Amino acid sequence: MILGLCGSPRAQATEHVLEATLKMLEERGLETRLWTVRGKRIGFCVHCDGCLGGGGCVIQDDVQEVYPLLREAEGLIIASPVYNGGVSAQMKAVMDRTRALLASDPDSLRGKPGMAIAVGGDRAGGQELALQQISTYYTINGVLTLSGGFFGANLGASFWSKDTLAGVKGDEEGFRGLRKTVKRFSEHIKRREPET
Ligand SMILES: Cc1cc2nc3c(=O)[nH]c(=O)nc-3n(C[C@H](O)[C@H](O)[C@H](O)COP(=O)(O)O)c2cc1C
């Protein structure tokens, strides 16, 4: 299962792009699952170190749903709106809370492929910084970042929404980069699957 995490609190541009991404992966024969921060109760990591004993996060909220999904996932997609040149606060809180997962099983994400999607309202509003933030998170936690490569998707998929759903739907260059990234990502997953 490929897990797509959506960092937008709205059913708008980022969710649309992530749903399109998962559809592309399903067309390539992969099972997917979307988890969104939208409507969820998400507390901040308070560095209580309660998780370091390996018993999980002490904060009982909706982030608890994410831990088993992350464990089960064979690949990870983080899609976030750009907020002040980085990922949304909701997405960052989820990233921080995965410390509890890694504390109980340091290998739970290791070697899994990950791709990054950033959706900004401005053409150059910090998408590359948000993509970099996601790929830094991947690096720290042992996830292998996959982009679509040069000529369109250097660091992952970057979108310009013009702050609207219609805007992101019309971002042909964004979708071109997304298709390149999805292609590499799914080819990598297929190579990892055992022969039947
Ligand atoms: C608090 C906040 C900060 C934002 N900061 C940026 C920014 O730094 N750069 C940018 O391009 N857009 C910024 N935006 C605009 C959103 O990234 C843009 O509207 C995006 O499409 C929102 O995604 P959504 O439609 O999935 O909610 C910001 C929006 C909010 C609410």
PDBQT file of the ligand as one rigid body, heavy atoms in Angstrom, charges set to zero:
ROOT
HETATM    1  C1  LIG A 201      -1.030  30.631   6.473  1.00  0.00    +0.000 C 
HETATM    2  C2  LIG A 201      -0.786  30.553   4.991  1.00  0.00    +0.000 A 
HETATM    3  C3  LIG A 201       0.477  30.798   4.515  1.00  0.00    +0.000 A 
HETATM    4  C4  LIG A 201       0.726  30.728   3.143  1.00  0.00    +0.000 A 
HETATM    5  N1  LIG A 201       1.995  30.934   2.694  1.00  0.00    +0.000 NA
HETATM    6  C5  LIG A 201       2.257  30.799   1.384  1.00  0.00    +0.000 A 
HETATM    7  C6  LIG A 201       3.605  30.908   0.911  1.00  0.00    +0.000 A 
HETATM    8  O1  LIG A 201       4.541  31.129   1.666  1.00  0.00    +0.000 OA
HETATM    9  N2  LIG A 201       3.832  30.750  -0.401  1.00  0.00    +0.000 N 
HETATM   10  C7  LIG A 201       2.810  30.484  -1.295  1.00  0.00    +0.000 A 
HETATM   11  O2  LIG A 201       3.079  30.343  -2.487  1.00  0.00    +0.000 OA
HETATM   12  N3  LIG A 201       1.525  30.376  -0.878  1.00  0.00    +0.000 NA
HETATM   13  C8  LIG A 201       1.232  30.494   0.436  1.00  0.00    +0.000 A 
HETATM   14  N4  LIG A 201      -0.051  30.321   0.888  1.00  0.00    +0.000 N 
HETATM   15  C9  LIG A 201      -1.103  29.964  -0.095  1.00  0.00    +0.000 C 
HETATM   16  C10 LIG A 201      -1.352  28.453  -0.180  1.00  0.00    +0.000 C 
HETATM   17  O3  LIG A 201      -0.144  27.731  -0.278  1.00  0.00    +0.000 OA
HETATM   18  C11 LIG A 201      -2.182  28.120  -1.418  1.00  0.00    +0.000 C 
HETATM   19  O4  LIG A 201      -3.398  28.811  -1.397  1.00  0.00    +0.000 OA
HETATM   20  C12 LIG A 201      -2.443  26.636  -1.542  1.00  0.00    +0.000 C 
HETATM   21  O5  LIG A 201      -3.052  26.366  -2.748  1.00  0.00    +0.000 OA
HETATM   22  C13 LIG A 201      -3.311  26.142  -0.400  1.00  0.00    +0.000 C 
HETATM   23  O6  LIG A 201      -3.531  24.775  -0.563  1.00  0.00    +0.000 OA
HETATM   24  P1  LIG A 201      -5.017  24.154  -0.409  1.00  0.00    +0.000 P 
HETATM   25  O7  LIG A 201      -5.828  24.743  -1.508  1.00  0.00    +0.000 OA
HETATM   26  O8  LIG A 201      -4.806  22.694  -0.573  1.00  0.00    +0.000 OA
HETATM   27  O9  LIG A 201      -5.509  24.518   0.929  1.00  0.00    +0.000 OA
HETATM   28  C14 LIG A 201      -0.340  30.398   2.238  1.00  0.00    +0.000 A 
HETATM   29  C15 LIG A 201      -1.626  30.175   2.748  1.00  0.00    +0.000 A 
HETATM   30  C16 LIG A 201      -1.850  30.245   4.098  1.00  0.00    +0.000 A 
HETATM   31  C17 LIG A 201      -3.235  29.968   4.632  1.00  0.00    +0.000 C 
ENDROOT
TORSDOF 0
